[in-house]
Amino acid sequence: MSAQRWRPEVDAFADAMEAKLRANDHKRHWRFLDMRTLSRLLTHEIEELRLAVERCDPEEVLREAADVANFCMMTADMVKRNPKKANARLSGDEQP
């Protein structure tokens, strides 16, 4: 077995994800967002990725794919931390 933990493609993609997160460190942390907002933002990022693919720009595709992956990671993080609250936030049943 190789000493390398990740495939080179995974390593490069993870670097792109971290770069996008760091570029947005000035924004509020995702844990302050509700699940509906995360879902809406993910949908928006998927559309941006689709457009980047249509333009056949590898660097733009990488950036947009990293955005999509980051919103998936944020969603998974929210659900892992509190599944019931995440579900209530998505359904709109959350109490103030």
Contacts in CASP RR format, 6 or more apart in sequence:
PFRMAT RR
TARGET T0000
AUTHOR 0000-0000-0000
METHOD contacts of the structure
MODEL  1
MSAQRWRPEVDAFADAMEAKLRANDHKRHWRFLDMRTLSRLLTHEIEELR
LAVERCDPEEVLREAADVANFCMMTADMVKRNPKKANARLSGDEQP
6 14 0 8 1.000
12 62 0 8 1.000
13 62 0 8 1.000
13 65 0 8 1.000
13 66 0 8 1.000
13 69 0 8 1.000
16 62 0 8 1.000
16 63 0 8 1.000
16 65 0 8 1.000
16 66 0 8 1.000
17 66 0 8 1.000
17 69 0 8 1.000
17 70 0 8 1.000
17 73 0 8 1.000
19 66 0 8 1.000
20 63 0 8 1.000
20 66 0 8 1.000
20 67 0 8 1.000
20 70 0 8 1.000
21 70 0 8 1.000
30 38 0 8 1.000
30 74 0 8 1.000
30 77 0 8 1.000
30 78 0 8 1.000
31 77 0 8 1.000
31 78 0 8 1.000
31 81 0 8 1.000
33 41 0 8 1.000
33 74 0 8 1.000
34 89 0 8 1.000
34 90 0 8 1.000
34 92 0 8 1.000
34 94 0 8 1.000
35 75 0 8 1.000
35 78 0 8 1.000
35 86 0 8 1.000
35 87 0 8 1.000
35 89 0 8 1.000
35 90 0 8 1.000
36 89 0 8 1.000
36 90 0 8 1.000
36 92 0 8 1.000
38 71 0 8 1.000
38 74 0 8 1.000
38 75 0 8 1.000
38 78 0 8 1.000
39 75 0 8 1.000
39 90 0 8 1.000
41 71 0 8 1.000
42 68 0 8 1.000
42 71 0 8 1.000
42 72 0 8 1.000
42 75 0 8 1.000
45 64 0 8 1.000
45 67 0 8 1.000
45 68 0 8 1.000
45 71 0 8 1.000
46 68 0 8 1.000
48 64 0 8 1.000
48 67 0 8 1.000
49 61 0 8 1.000
49 64 0 8 1.000
49 65 0 8 1.000
49 67 0 8 1.000
49 68 0 8 1.000
51 64 0 8 1.000
52 60 0 8 1.000
52 61 0 8 1.000
52 63 0 8 1.000
52 64 0 8 1.000
53 61 0 8 1.000
78 86 0 8 1.000
78 89 0 8 1.000
79 86 0 8 1.000
79 87 0 8 1.000
85 94 0 8 1.000
88 94 0 8 1.000
88 95 0 8 1.000
END
